Amino acid sequence: MKTKSKKNEARVWVEVEVNKYTDGITVFRGQMLKEDVEAWTRGEMSDCAIKLERTYWFLDDNVCVLGKGDDNARQYTGDTFLRADTIMLIFVLKDDSFPTESTTNIDNIFPFPGRSKQ
């Protein structure tokens, strides 16, 4: 019986809303294994963490990429582990949603509709 390599497993780009309880909702974007998203939707991952790869988020009008940028952000790998029971929503995004300097099409790098600065 052959087993799939982790490199070949299907990944999807997602936006994840995490309830941090004391600090409100935090929104991250990145890649997750498609099977992890499906298992979370079925309620099979309530007692574990889910890996969010190539993590990025919005800070004011800037995109912050974990593992790149200035100061402490460069010290990380770009992967984040989120407790499954803190995830409120998972939005599946387009396949090309990672921000890069060469990306001219940023149609998927805007704040989600309905969110506004306070």
Secondary structure, DSSP 8 states (H G I E B T S, - for coil): -----GGGS-EEEEEEEEE-SSS-EEEEEEEEEHHHHHHHHTT--TTSEEEEEEEEEEETTEEEETTSSSGGGGGS-S-EEEEGGGEEEEEE--TT----TT----TT-S--TT----
